[in-house]
Amino acid sequence: MQQVVRSPFFNQRTDVIRLLDFLEEQMLYHHLIPDKEEAHRHVYKKKPYNAQEIRQLMSFLYKNVEQYLSLQEVFENNVRIKTQLAAAYRKRSLDKAFLRTIKEAEHLQSQQVYRNADFYQHSFLLQQEKYHFTASQKRLSDQNLQEISDNLDVFFIAQKLRQACLSLSHQAVYKKEYTIGLLDEILAYAEQEGLLNLAAIAVYYYAYKALSTPAEHTYFQTFKQKIYKQGHLFPHAEIKNLYLLAINYCIKQVNQGAMEYFAEGLDLYKQGLKTQILLENNQLSRFTFLNIVAMGLKVGDLEWVEQFIHQYHQHLNKAYQEGYYNFSLARLAYRQQDYQRALKHLGYQNFKDQLLVLAAKTIQLKIYYETDEIDLLEAHLEAMNMYVRRKKILAYHQSNYQNIIRLTKKLLAVNRFDKEEVQSLQQAMLAEEILTEREWLLQQLERF
């Protein structure tokens, strides 16, 4: 940033430099956020405060920041820089410089690791620039129009399929319909022209097929194998999104009763951890952390879950490390029926998340019920009910936990020797639309 602001090409005002120096010192070294009057006093010394003057100065600095961010994006891709430089030489009729630069661009392009849609876009732009040069030289032979067309096709189809996958995923969550133009033609063309040999197209083709026809499980299996074997051909952020698409497919299958997809989802999580795809700046999302623990417990891979908790809680944001560590160990201990150890970990209450607090209280509820601690359970249900009513949480979660509390109370009160009463309660549990602990409640009822 300093290089941009201190360069006469971008900035010729010394007061902008002084403002940047002041802000860096205050914010980076002293962790303070100065106000406009302090900034004005530092930059203009004894000059009377002028609000318009400092706002204008801030605007100049802001423009420099935008220029800096734009340049960072440009400099991230050497092929694009070389291609643009070649275009500049071509426009100035510097043929030797053009040929040298375009050759350098082609060499850099051949060395690229990734083979996603962006690769084919840059190949298209490079080939297009070569065509402009040869056309300007009136070289009617040796044209590269086929290369231009092929790269444009792959870029367009890969990007279109990627957008179709994102639209389907978004549509499933927000219940909004999207129209994807030319999609049927693109799918047919990819199949007929052998484009499924290209990772940029194949991975999104099978992702789309899996998401749009979830009953055809072979599409999902092919999609999963593609991201396992060809994931290295995509940038980190892109392959991470592909993993999440596959994991969300598994979750949807589980929600529809296909319990075997717990194992499929856990396998994806394990592979994502092994390749560090799920880590961002060496950090793991706390939601991903909890999902991995939940899937591992469902599959019954308890030894691996324990190893995961101990190893990966250190990759959580520091504010959540201790809370999520204890909560996850409590879930594991409950699954192992080590109730004392579970309660010990649940004794740590600084979870920094209301839904995590409620999940912890639900584990306590189960333990008290399963160990016949009826007095503790009744007091706990009342305290939990007050917590749900007092805290501002989403209506879905409020309904869910109120239903859990209400049906647990009915479970305590039901006459287990009255078959009609038991069946009536069972029907109430089955009929409740929002009830995450339905399986546990029904299990307790079946034990009557």
C-alpha positions as CSV (number, residue, x, y, z in Angstrom):
1,M,0.0,0.0,0.0
2,Q,2.8,2.4,0.9
3,Q,4.4,1.8,-2.5
4,V,1.3,2.9,-4.3
5,V,0.7,6.0,-2.2
6,R,4.3,7.1,-2.4
7,S,4.5,6.6,-6.1
8,P,4.0,9.9,-8.1
9,F,2.3,7.8,-10.8
10,F,-0.6,7.2,-8.4
11,N,-0.4,10.1,-5.9
12,Q,1.3,13.5,-5.9
13,R,-0.1,14.8,-2.6
14,T,2.2,14.6,0.5
15,D,-0.8,15.1,2.8
16,V,-2.2,11.7,1.6
17,I,1.1,10.1,2.6
18,R,1.0,11.7,6.0
19,L,-2.5,10.5,6.5
20,L,-1.6,6.9,5.6
21,D,1.4,6.9,7.9
22,F,-0.8,8.2,10.8
23,L,-3.5,5.7,10.3
24,E,-1.0,2.8,10.0
25,E,0.7,3.9,13.3
26,Q,-2.5,4.3,15.2
27,M,-4.3,1.2,13.9
28,L,-1.6,-1.4,13.4
29,Y,0.8,-0.5,16.2
30,H,-1.5,1.1,18.9
31,H,-4.7,-0.7,17.9
32,L,-6.6,2.6,18.0
33,I,-9.2,4.1,15.6
34,P,-8.6,7.8,15.5
35,D,-11.4,10.3,14.7
36,K,-11.3,12.9,11.9
37,E,-10.1,15.8,14.1
38,E,-7.1,13.8,15.3
39,A,-6.2,12.9,11.8
40,H,-6.6,16.5,10.6
41,R,-4.4,17.7,13.5
42,H,-1.7,15.2,12.7
43,V,-1.6,15.9,9.0
44,Y,-2.1,19.7,9.0
45,K,-0.5,20.5,12.4
46,K,-1.7,23.8,13.8
47,K,-4.1,24.6,10.9
48,P,-7.7,25.0,12.1
49,Y,-9.9,21.9,11.8
50,N,-11.8,21.8,8.5
51,A,-14.2,18.9,8.1
52,Q,-14.5,19.2,4.3
53,E,-10.7,19.2,4.0
54,I,-10.2,15.9,5.9
55,R,-13.1,14.2,4.1
56,Q,-11.6,15.2,0.8
57,L,-8.2,13.9,1.9
58,M,-9.7,10.6,3.0
59,S,-11.4,10.3,-0.4
60,F,-8.0,10.7,-2.1
61,L,-6.5,8.0,0.1
62,Y,-9.5,5.7,-0.5
63,K,-9.0,5.9,-4.2
64,N,-5.4,4.9,-3.7
65,V,-6.5,1.9,-1.7
66,E,-8.9,0.9,-4.5
67,Q,-6.0,1.1,-7.0
68,Y,-3.8,-1.0,-4.8
69,L,-6.5,-3.7,-4.4
70,S,-7.1,-3.7,-8.2
71,L,-3.4,-4.1,-8.9
72,Q,-3.1,-7.0,-6.5
73,E,-5.8,-8.8,-8.5
74,V,-4.1,-8.1,-11.8
75,F,-0.6,-9.2,-10.6
76,E,-2.0,-12.5,-9.3
77,N,-2.0,-13.8,-12.9
78,N,1.2,-13.6,-14.9
79,V,-0.4,-14.9,-18.1
80,R,-2.9,-12.1,-18.1
81,I,-0.2,-9.5,-17.5
82,K,1.9,-10.9,-20.4
83,T,-1.1,-11.0,-22.7
84,Q,-2.0,-7.4,-22.0
85,L,1.6,-6.4,-22.4
86,A,1.7,-8.2,-25.8
87,A,-1.5,-6.3,-26.8
88,A,0.3,-3.0,-25.9
89,Y,3.3,-4.0,-28.1
90,R,0.9,-5.0,-31.0
91,K,-0.9,-1.7,-30.9
92,R,2.4,0.1,-31.2
93,S,3.6,-2.1,-34.0
94,L,6.5,-3.4,-32.0
95,D,6.5,-6.9,-33.6
96,K,9.7,-8.3,-32.1
97,A,8.6,-7.3,-28.6
98,F,5.1,-8.8,-29.3
99,L,6.4,-12.1,-30.4
100,R,8.8,-12.4,-27.5
101,T,6.1,-11.5,-25.0
102,I,3.4,-13.8,-26.5
103,K,5.9,-16.6,-26.4
104,E,6.5,-15.9,-22.7
105,A,2.8,-15.9,-22.1
106,E,2.3,-19.2,-23.8
107,H,5.2,-20.8,-21.8
108,L,3.7,-19.4,-18.5
109,Q,0.2,-20.8,-19.5
110,S,1.7,-24.2,-20.2
111,Q,3.1,-24.2,-16.7
112,Q,-0.2,-23.5,-15.0
113,V,-1.2,-26.0,-12.3
114,Y,-4.9,-25.4,-12.4
115,R,-7.2,-26.5,-15.3
116,N,-10.4,-24.9,-14.3
117,A,-12.6,-22.5,-16.3
118,D,-10.2,-19.6,-15.7
119,F,-7.4,-21.5,-17.4
120,Y,-9.4,-21.8,-20.6
121,Q,-10.5,-18.2,-20.4
122,H,-6.9,-17.1,-20.3
123,S,-6.0,-19.5,-23.1
124,F,-8.8,-18.0,-25.2
125,L,-7.6,-14.4,-24.6
126,L,-4.0,-15.4,-25.4
127,Q,-5.1,-17.1,-28.6
128,Q,-7.3,-14.2,-29.5
129,E,-4.3,-11.8,-29.1
130,K,-2.2,-14.0,-31.4
131,Y,-5.0,-13.8,-34.0
132,H,-5.2,-10.0,-33.8
133,F,-1.4,-9.9,-34.5
134,T,-1.5,-12.4,-37.5
135,A,-4.5,-10.7,-38.9
136,S,-2.8,-7.3,-38.7
137,Q,0.2,-8.8,-40.6
138,K,-2.2,-10.0,-43.3
139,R,-1.1,-13.6,-42.8
140,L,-4.0,-15.4,-44.2
141,S,-2.5,-18.8,-43.6
142,D,-1.6,-20.3,-40.2
143,Q,-4.7,-18.8,-38.5
144,N,-5.6,-20.1,-35.0
145,L,-9.3,-19.7,-35.2
146,Q,-10.0,-23.3,-34.1
147,E,-7.9,-22.9,-30.9
148,I,-9.8,-19.7,-30.2
149,S,-13.2,-21.4,-30.6
150,D,-12.2,-24.5,-28.6
151,N,-10.9,-22.6,-25.6
152,L,-14.0,-20.3,-25.7
153,D,-16.3,-23.3,-25.8
154,V,-14.6,-25.0,-22.8
155,F,-14.6,-21.8,-20.8
156,F,-18.2,-21.1,-21.5
157,I,-19.5,-24.6,-20.9
158,A,-17.4,-25.0,-17.7
159,Q,-18.6,-21.7,-16.3
160,K,-22.2,-22.3,-17.3
161,L,-22.2,-25.7,-15.6
162,R,-20.6,-24.2,-12.5
163,Q,-23.3,-21.6,-12.4
164,A,-26.0,-24.2,-12.8
165,C,-24.6,-26.1,-9.8
166,L,-24.6,-23.0,-7.6
167,S,-28.1,-22.1,-8.7
168,L,-29.4,-25.6,-7.8
169,S,-27.7,-25.5,-4.4
170,H,-29.1,-22.0,-3.7
171,Q,-32.5,-23.0,-4.9
172,A,-32.6,-25.9,-2.5
173,V,-32.0,-23.6,0.5
174,Y,-34.0,-20.5,-0.5
175,K,-36.8,-22.2,-2.5
176,K,-36.2,-19.9,-5.5
177,E,-36.5,-21.1,-9.1
178,Y,-33.7,-20.2,-11.6
179,T,-33.8,-20.5,-15.4
180,I,-30.4,-21.7,-16.8
181,G,-30.4,-20.9,-20.5
182,L,-29.0,-23.4,-23.0
183,L,-28.5,-26.0,-20.2
184,D,-29.9,-28.9,-22.0
185,E,-27.9,-28.1,-25.1
186,I,-24.7,-27.7,-23.1
187,L,-25.2,-31.0,-21.3
188,A,-25.8,-32.8,-24.6
189,Y,-22.9,-31.1,-26.3
190,A,-20.5,-32.0,-23.5
191,E,-21.5,-35.6,-23.8
192,Q,-21.3,-35.8,-27.6
193,E,-18.1,-33.9,-28.1
194,G,-16.0,-35.9,-25.5
195,L,-15.6,-32.9,-23.2
196,L,-16.1,-35.0,-20.1
197,N,-12.4,-35.9,-20.4
198,L,-11.7,-32.3,-19.3
199,A,-11.7,-31.8,-15.5
200,A,-13.1,-28.2,-15.8
201,I,-16.3,-29.6,-17.4
202,A,-16.5,-33.1,-16.0
203,V,-16.5,-32.2,-12.3
204,Y,-19.4,-29.7,-12.8
205,Y,-21.3,-32.0,-15.2
206,Y,-21.4,-34.8,-12.7
207,A,-22.1,-32.4,-9.8
208,Y,-25.1,-31.0,-11.7
209,K,-26.3,-34.5,-12.6
210,A,-26.1,-35.6,-9.0
211,L,-27.9,-32.5,-7.7
212,S,-30.6,-32.5,-10.3
213,T,-31.3,-36.3,-10.3
214,P,-30.4,-37.3,-6.7
215,A,-32.0,-40.7,-7.1
216,E,-29.4,-41.7,-9.6
217,H,-26.6,-42.4,-7.1
218,T,-24.0,-43.3,-9.8
219,Y,-23.7,-39.6,-10.7
220,F,-22.8,-38.8,-7.1
221,Q,-20.2,-41.6,-7.0
222,T,-18.6,-40.3,-10.2
223,F,-18.7,-36.7,-9.0
224,K,-17.0,-37.8,-5.7
225,Q,-14.2,-39.7,-7.6
226,K,-13.7,-36.7,-9.8
227,I,-13.0,-34.3,-7.0
228,Y,-10.8,-36.9,-5.3
229,K,-8.7,-37.5,-8.3
230,Q,-8.8,-34.1,-10.0
231,G,-9.1,-31.8,-7.1
232,H,-5.5,-30.6,-7.5
233,L,-6.5,-29.1,-10.8
234,F,-8.7,-26.5,-9.1
235,P,-7.8,-23.5,-6.8
236,H,-8.4,-24.0,-3.1
237,A,-11.6,-22.0,-2.8
238,E,-13.1,-23.7,-5.9
239,I,-12.4,-27.3,-4.8
240,K,-13.6,-26.5,-1.3
241,N,-16.9,-25.4,-2.7
242,L,-17.1,-28.6,-4.7
243,Y,-16.5,-30.7,-1.5
244,L,-19.3,-28.7,0.2
245,L,-21.6,-29.4,-2.7
246,A,-20.9,-33.2,-2.3
247,I,-21.3,-33.0,1.5
248,N,-24.6,-31.2,1.2
249,Y,-25.8,-33.9,-1.2
250,C,-25.0,-36.5,1.4
251,I,-26.9,-34.5,4.1
252,K,-29.9,-34.2,1.9
253,Q,-29.9,-38.0,1.2
254,V,-29.7,-38.6,5.0
255,N,-32.6,-36.3,5.6
256,Q,-34.6,-38.4,3.1
257,G,-33.8,-41.6,5.0
258,A,-30.7,-42.9,3.1
259,M,-28.6,-43.5,6.3
260,E,-25.7,-44.9,4.4
261,Y,-24.8,-41.4,3.3
262,F,-23.5,-40.6,6.7
263,A,-20.5,-42.8,5.8
264,E,-20.3,-41.1,2.4
265,G,-20.3,-37.7,4.0
266,L,-17.7,-38.6,6.6
267,D,-15.5,-40.0,3.9
268,L,-15.6,-36.6,2.1
269,Y,-14.8,-34.8,5.4
270,K,-11.8,-37.1,6.0
271,Q,-10.5,-36.6,2.5
272,G,-11.0,-32.8,2.8
273,L,-9.0,-32.8,6.0
274,K,-6.3,-35.0,4.6
275,T,-5.8,-32.7,1.7
276,Q,-6.4,-29.6,3.9
277,I,-9.1,-28.5,1.5
278,L,-11.5,-27.7,4.4
279,L,-8.9,-25.5,6.1
280,E,-8.8,-21.7,5.3
281,N,-5.6,-20.0,6.5
282,N,-5.1,-23.1,8.7
283,Q,-8.5,-22.5,10.4
284,L,-11.5,-24.9,10.3
285,S,-15.0,-23.5,10.4
286,R,-16.7,-24.3,13.8
287,F,-19.8,-25.4,11.9
288,T,-17.7,-27.9,9.9
289,F,-16.0,-29.1,13.1
290,L,-19.4,-29.9,14.7
291,N,-20.7,-31.5,11.5
292,I,-17.7,-33.8,11.3
293,V,-18.2,-34.9,14.9
294,A,-21.9,-35.5,14.4
295,M,-21.3,-37.6,11.2
296,G,-18.5,-39.6,12.9
297,L,-20.7,-40.4,15.9
298,K,-23.6,-41.4,13.6
299,V,-21.2,-43.8,11.7
300,G,-19.9,-45.1,15.0
301,D,-16.2,-44.3,14.2
302,L,-15.7,-43.3,17.8
303,E,-11.9,-43.7,18.0
304,W,-11.4,-41.5,14.9
305,V,-13.8,-38.9,16.3
306,E,-11.8,-38.6,19.5
307,Q,-8.6,-38.2,17.5
308,F,-10.2,-35.6,15.3
309,I,-11.5,-33.6,18.3
310,H,-8.1,-33.5,20.0
311,Q,-6.2,-32.7,16.8
312,Y,-8.5,-30.2,15.1
313,H,-10.0,-28.1,17.9
314,Q,-6.7,-26.2,17.7
315,H,-7.6,-25.1,14.2
316,L,-10.8,-23.4,15.4
317,N,-10.9,-19.6,16.0
318,K,-9.4,-19.1,19.5
319,A,-12.7,-17.7,20.8
320,Y,-14.4,-21.1,20.2
321,Q,-11.7,-23.6,20.8
322,E,-12.4,-24.5,24.5
323,G,-16.1,-24.5,24.2
324,Y,-16.4,-26.6,21.1
325,Y,-13.7,-28.9,22.4
326,N,-15.6,-29.6,25.6
327,F,-19.0,-29.9,23.9
328,S,-17.7,-32.4,21.3
329,L,-16.0,-34.5,24.0
330,A,-19.3,-34.5,25.9
331,R,-21.2,-35.7,22.8
332,L,-18.6,-38.5,22.4
333,A,-18.7,-39.5,26.0
334,Y,-22.6,-39.6,25.9
335,R,-22.3,-41.8,22.8
336,Q,-20.0,-44.1,24.8
337,Q,-22.5,-44.0,27.7
338,D,-19.8,-42.5,29.9
339,Y,-22.3,-40.1,31.5
340,Q,-20.1,-38.8,34.3
341,R,-17.5,-37.7,31.8
342,A,-20.1,-36.2,29.5
343,L,-21.5,-34.1,32.4
344,K,-18.0,-33.1,33.4
345,H,-17.4,-31.6,29.9
346,L,-20.9,-30.0,29.8
347,G,-20.0,-28.3,33.1
348,Y,-18.0,-25.9,30.9
349,Q,-20.7,-23.4,30.0
350,N,-18.8,-20.7,28.1
351,F,-20.0,-21.9,24.7
352,K,-20.4,-18.4,23.2
353,D,-23.3,-19.7,21.1
354,Q,-26.9,-20.0,22.2
355,L,-27.7,-23.0,20.0
356,L,-24.6,-24.8,21.4
357,V,-25.9,-24.1,24.9
358,L,-29.2,-25.6,24.0
359,A,-27.6,-28.6,22.4
360,A,-25.6,-29.1,25.6
361,K,-28.7,-28.8,27.7
362,T,-30.4,-31.4,25.4
363,I,-27.5,-33.9,26.2
364,Q,-28.0,-33.2,29.9
365,L,-31.7,-33.9,29.5
366,K,-31.0,-37.3,27.9
367,I,-28.5,-38.3,30.6
368,Y,-30.8,-37.4,33.4
369,Y,-33.6,-39.4,31.8
370,E,-31.5,-42.4,31.0
371,T,-30.1,-42.5,34.5
372,D,-33.5,-42.1,36.1
373,E,-32.5,-38.8,37.8
374,I,-36.1,-37.6,37.6
375,D,-35.9,-34.7,40.1
376,L,-32.9,-33.4,38.3
377,L,-34.6,-33.8,35.0
378,E,-37.7,-32.0,36.0
379,A,-35.7,-29.0,37.4
380,H,-33.6,-29.1,34.2
381,L,-36.6,-29.0,31.9
382,E,-38.0,-26.0,33.7
383,A,-34.7,-24.1,33.6
384,M,-34.3,-25.1,29.9
385,N,-37.8,-23.9,29.1
386,M,-37.1,-20.5,30.7
387,Y,-33.9,-20.2,28.8
388,V,-35.7,-20.9,25.5
389,R,-38.4,-18.3,26.3
390,R,-35.9,-15.7,27.5
391,K,-33.4,-15.8,24.7
392,K,-33.9,-14.4,21.2
393,I,-33.5,-17.3,18.8
394,L,-34.9,-18.1,15.4
395,A,-38.5,-19.3,15.5
396,Y,-37.5,-22.8,14.0
397,H,-35.1,-23.4,16.9
398,Q,-37.5,-22.1,19.5
399,S,-40.2,-24.4,18.3
400,N,-37.8,-27.3,18.2
401,Y,-36.6,-27.0,21.7
402,Q,-40.0,-26.2,23.1
403,N,-41.3,-29.4,21.4
404,I,-38.4,-31.4,22.9
405,I,-39.2,-30.1,26.4
406,R,-42.9,-30.6,26.1
407,L,-42.7,-34.2,24.7
408,T,-40.1,-35.2,27.3
409,K,-42.5,-34.0,30.0
410,K,-45.2,-36.1,28.4
411,L,-42.8,-39.1,28.3
412,L,-42.3,-38.8,32.0
413,A,-46.0,-38.5,32.7
414,V,-47.3,-41.2,30.3
415,N,-48.8,-44.4,31.8
416,R,-46.5,-47.0,30.3
417,F,-49.1,-49.7,31.0
418,D,-51.8,-47.9,29.0
419,K,-51.2,-49.0,25.3
420,E,-53.6,-46.4,23.9
421,E,-51.9,-43.6,25.8
422,V,-48.4,-44.8,24.7
423,Q,-49.6,-45.0,21.1
424,S,-51.1,-41.6,21.3
425,L,-47.8,-40.1,22.5
426,Q,-46.0,-42.0,19.7
427,Q,-48.3,-40.5,17.1
428,A,-47.7,-37.0,18.6
429,M,-44.0,-37.5,18.3
430,L,-44.3,-38.7,14.7
431,A,-46.6,-35.9,13.7
432,E,-44.5,-33.1,15.0
433,E,-43.0,-31.2,12.1
434,I,-40.1,-29.7,13.9
435,L,-38.4,-32.2,16.2
436,T,-34.6,-32.9,15.9
437,E,-34.7,-35.4,18.8
438,R,-37.6,-37.5,17.4
439,E,-35.4,-40.6,17.1
440,W,-34.3,-40.5,20.7
441,L,-37.8,-39.8,22.0
442,L,-39.3,-42.7,20.1
443,Q,-36.5,-45.0,21.3
444,Q,-37.4,-44.2,24.9
445,L,-41.1,-44.8,24.2
446,E,-40.3,-48.2,22.6
447,R,-38.5,-49.4,25.7
448,F,-41.9,-49.4,27.5
